[in-house]
Amino acid sequence: MSVARVATWDEPPDLRDDDDRRAKSLYDLLQSLPGFIAGYYLREPTTGSLMSVTVWESEEALEAAEHAVQERPVSDQRGIRPSRIERWVVDASL
């Protein structure tokens, strides 16, 4: 059963000067992890609110990914925290 992790930022986060590098480091890590299916970063243009959606082959793969992200070097961490994080079961793929 595939699962999705949906993180939402209600307010635009304060990004560091080197956020592009930090974000690429994160994207590269996620794509390299077992069980990764897809990832999307969405922005609402009027409010600047952000959302990230990552899809994983299993709950175990998602949990391992969350651990790997937390273990990254501080110099690679973006330092932005979502307003909320939800997990969804993927019922269908189009």
URQUIQUI-V813957 format. One line per field, one symbol per residue. ss: DSSP state (@ for helix, = for strand, . for the rest). burial: + if it has 9 or more other ideal C-beta (glycine too) atoms within 8 Angstrom, else -. Layout:
BEGIN
ss->???
burial->???
END
This chain:
BEGIN
ss->..=======.........@@@@@@@@@@@@@@...========......=======..@@@@@@@@@@@@...@@@.......======.....
burial->-++++++++---------+--++-+++-++--+-++--+----+---+++++++++-++-++-+++-++--+-----+---+----+--+----
END
